[in-house]
Amino acid sequence: MKAFIISTVALTLILFLAVFNSIFIYNVTNSLIEDAQGLSIDNNSVSEYAERWEDLQPLIKISSSHKETHRIDEVIGVLKAKTEHQISSGFEEEKSLLIEYLIQIQEDEKVTFDSII
């Protein structure tokens, strides 16, 4: 009976942590997506966004693929360079890539039956 109770508690804890992680990642990435949509080459919004990403990145890397976070690092670097040198060509495309990678993290961290198996 003890083993059953312990395993039930462990399973409940694991499910709670999985759901909490999914909600946390969704909320953080959703906020980053909303902020990314407002990025502009004309102000220092990209620098502020990069600082925010640097603060949140360690928390996201705990559960997300490092491939996506590395891609986001690269895109933010390109956006910063375009902003610093006032290069508008390709800015919107890079911004779209950033949003796409953030959406991919959201999709990967959803709690679904397929992700449990």
HELIX and SHEET records of a PDB file:
HELIX    1   1 LYS A    2  GLN A   37  1                                  36    
HELIX    2   2 SER A   45  LYS A   61  1                                  17    
HELIX    3   3 HIS A   66  GLU A   84  1                                  19    
HELIX    4   4 PHE A   91  ASP A  108  1                                  18    
HELIX    5   5 PHE A  113  ILE A  116  1                                   4    
END                                                                             
